[in-house]
Amino acid sequence: MELNLKNPLIFFDLETTGTDIASDRIVEISYLKVSPNGEEVTKTRKINPERPIPKEASDIHGILDEDVKNCPTFKQVAKSLATDIEGCDLAGYNSNRFDIPLLAEEFIRAGVNIDLNKRKFIDVQTIFHKKEPRTLTAAYKFYCDRELTDAHTAEADTRATYEILKSQLDRYEDLENDMEFLAKLSAYNRNVDFAGRFIYDDNDEEIVNFGKYKGRKVVEILRIDPGYYNWIMENNFALDTKRALTNIRLRVTKK
């Protein structure tokens, strides 16, 4: 089934130095941009993370320090990447929990202001897990009846994710070929920050989503525990998480 698109949809995948959203860096980004008229454009670029790539990461994606030593840094490509993303919705595999939060962190570090919250996020893994819990390789075999021979290369994973979503729409009659519907289905929570440390409740109030204060209102915690804000700011939380908490604190203090 071909996708019913109102906006261009970018399927993307990141290869990184690790899995810590706050501290790890992108070493490769690949994306497949699908336009409402069906036109497809693919772009892959390696990124110099400005730090050594751990062996355990290289063992997975095959990218070594020498492969990226002469490549541009994310800051050098951030503006052109933001231009490519502008006006597009985003799709990926486990992208809501990892790729999008990490991409947002890189944009913040690069000083490029791009409002990803205006975009719809389609997470093919979430749809898959709600239907047939498996890995990406198994998902490709299950939905497309083909072997994913180049798993953990960004371009192969990106193409596979695109093909899986189209097959999911063919297979499940209750899946609407509508990006807003798929974005809502892809979301586990309504996140305040991309990492999901804070989420919205049914009344659109910010709620802590981790630790000893999980389930309590952020404004309440800021009131009863003044040190909470400084604890977040001084520890290894994502920049986007810190910015979200700062915005809540500023809003509360203005009242």
C-alpha positions in Angstrom: 0.0 0.0 0.0 1.4 3.4 -0.9 1.4 6.0 1.9 -1.3 8.6 2.0 0.8 11.7 2.7 -0.2 15.4 3.3 3.4 16.3 4.1 6.7 14.7 3.0 7.7 11.9 5.3 11.3 11.3 6.2 12.3 7.8 7.3 15.6 8.0 9.1 18.1 6.0 11.1 21.1 7.0 13.2 24.3 5.1 13.9 25.9 6.4 17.1 28.7 6.1 19.6 26.3 4.5 22.0 22.8 4.6 23.4 23.0 7.4 26.0 20.8 10.2 24.6 22.5 12.9 26.7 26.1 12.0 26.0 26.5 10.0 22.8 26.9 11.3 19.3 25.8 10.5 15.8 28.4 8.9 13.5 26.0 8.3 10.5 22.6 9.5 9.5 20.6 8.1 6.6 17.2 9.2 5.5 14.7 8.5 2.8 12.4 11.4 2.0 9.1 10.3 0.5 7.0 13.1 -1.0 3.2 13.1 -1.3 3.6 12.6 -5.1 5.6 9.4 -4.4 9.0 10.8 -5.2 11.8 9.2 -3.1 15.1 10.8 -2.3 17.8 9.0 -0.2 20.8 10.7 1.5 23.4 9.1 3.7 26.3 11.0 5.4 28.9 10.0 7.9 29.5 12.4 10.8 32.6 13.1 12.8 31.4 12.7 16.5 34.5 14.5 17.7 35.3 11.7 20.1 36.5 8.1 19.8 33.9 5.5 18.7 33.8 2.7 21.3 34.6 -0.8 20.0 31.3 -2.1 21.1 29.5 0.4 19.0 31.8 -0.2 16.0 31.1 -3.9 16.3 27.5 -3.2 15.7 27.5 -0.7 12.9 31.0 -1.3 11.4 32.0 2.4 11.5 35.5 3.1 12.8 37.3 6.3 13.9 39.3 6.3 10.6 36.0 6.2 8.6 34.8 9.5 10.0 38.0 11.4 10.8 37.7 13.6 7.7 33.9 13.9 7.8 32.0 17.0 8.8 30.8 17.4 12.4 27.1 17.6 13.2 27.4 21.3 13.8 28.7 21.7 10.3 25.8 19.9 8.7 23.1 20.9 11.1 21.6 23.8 9.2 21.4 22.0 5.9 19.9 19.0 7.7 17.3 21.2 9.4 16.4 22.6 6.0 15.9 19.1 4.6 13.6 18.2 7.5 11.6 21.5 7.5 7.9 20.8 6.8 8.4 17.0 7.0 7.0 14.4 9.3 9.5 11.8 10.7 9.4 8.0 10.8 11.8 5.4 12.1 12.3 2.2 14.0 12.4 2.8 17.7 12.8 6.4 16.7 10.4 7.9 19.3 12.5 6.5 22.1 16.0 6.9 20.7 16.6 8.5 17.3 14.4 11.6 17.7 15.6 12.5 21.2 19.2 12.1 20.2 18.7 14.1 17.0 17.1 16.9 19.0 20.1 16.9 21.4 22.5 17.3 18.5 20.5 20.2 17.1 20.5 21.9 20.5 24.3 21.4 20.9 24.8 22.8 17.4 22.7 25.9 18.3 20.2 25.2 15.5 16.6 26.1 16.4 14.3 23.5 14.9 10.9 22.9 16.4 10.4 19.1 16.0 7.3 19.3 18.2 5.4 20.6 15.1 6.1 17.3 13.3 4.3 14.0 13.4 6.4 11.0 14.5 5.7 7.5 13.1 7.5 4.8 15.0 7.3 1.6 13.0 8.7 -0.5 15.9 5.8 0.6 18.2 3.2 -0.4 15.6 5.1 -3.7 15.1 5.3 -4.4 18.8 1.6 -3.7 19.3 0.9 -6.2 16.5 3.8 -8.7 16.3 6.5 -8.2 18.9 9.9 -8.9 17.1 13.2 -7.3 16.1 13.7 -5.2 12.9 15.3 -8.2 11.1 12.4 -10.4 12.1 9.9 -7.6 11.2 11.4 -7.4 7.7 11.1 -11.1 7.2 7.6 -11.2 8.7 6.1 -8.3 6.7 8.2 -8.3 3.5 9.3 -12.0 3.4 12.9 -11.0 2.7 16.1 -11.2 4.7 17.7 -8.0 5.9 21.2 -8.8 4.9 22.8 -5.4 5.8 21.2 -4.9 9.2 22.7 -2.2 11.3 23.8 -0.1 8.3 21.7 3.1 8.5 20.7 3.0 4.8 19.5 -0.6 4.8 17.6 -0.1 8.1 16.0 3.0 6.7 14.8 1.3 3.5 13.6 -1.7 5.5 11.6 0.5 7.9 9.9 2.2 4.9 8.9 -1.1 3.3 7.7 -2.5 6.6 5.3 0.4 7.2 3.8 0.0 3.8 3.4 -3.7 4.4 1.8 -3.1 7.8 -0.8 -0.9 6.1 -1.5 -3.7 3.7 -1.8 -6.3 6.4 -3.9 -4.6 9.1 -7.3 -3.3 8.0 -7.6 -1.2 11.3 -4.5 0.8 10.5 -5.5 4.0 8.8 -3.3 5.3 6.0 -3.0 8.7 7.7 0.1 10.1 9.4 -1.8 11.7 12.3 -3.4 8.4 13.1 -0.1 6.5 12.9 1.7 9.1 15.0 -0.9 8.7 17.7 -0.6 4.9 17.5 3.2 5.2 17.7 3.1 7.2 20.9 3.3 5.5 24.3 2.9 8.8 26.1 2.5 12.4 25.3 6.0 13.6 26.1 6.9 17.0 27.4 10.6 16.3 26.5 11.7 13.9 23.8 13.3 11.6 26.3 10.0 11.2 28.1 11.2 12.2 31.5 8.2 14.4 31.8 4.8 13.6 30.2 1.4 15.3 30.0 -1.6 13.8 31.8 -5.2 13.9 30.6 -5.5 17.5 31.8 -2.4 18.6 29.9 -0.4 19.1 33.1 3.3 18.0 33.2 3.9 14.9 35.2 7.2 13.4 36.4 7.7 10.0 34.5 10.7 8.6 36.4 12.3 8.2 39.8 10.8 8.7 43.3 8.4 11.4 42.1 7.0 9.4 39.2 3.3 10.2 38.7 3.4 13.5 40.5 3.0 17.0 39.0 6.2 18.8 38.0 5.0 22.1 39.4 4.3 20.4 42.8 7.8 18.9 42.9 9.4 22.3 42.1 7.4 23.8 45.0 8.1 21.2 47.7 11.6 20.2 46.6 13.6 23.3 45.5 16.7 21.3 45.0 15.1 19.1 42.3 15.6 21.6 39.6 19.4 22.0 40.4 19.7 18.2 40.6 18.4 17.8 37.0 20.6 20.7 35.7 23.8 19.3 37.3 23.4 15.7 36.3 23.5 13.7 33.1 20.1 14.5 31.7 19.4 15.4 28.1 19.7 19.1 27.2 16.1 19.0 25.9 14.9 17.6 29.3 16.7 20.4 31.1 15.2 23.0 28.7 11.7 21.6 29.2 12.0 21.7 33.0 13.4 25.2 32.8 10.4 26.3 30.7 8.0 24.9 33.4 10.0 26.6 36.2 9.9 30.0 34.4 6.2 29.7 33.7 5.5 28.9 37.4 7.7 31.8 38.7 6.0 34.3 36.5 2.6 33.6 38.1 
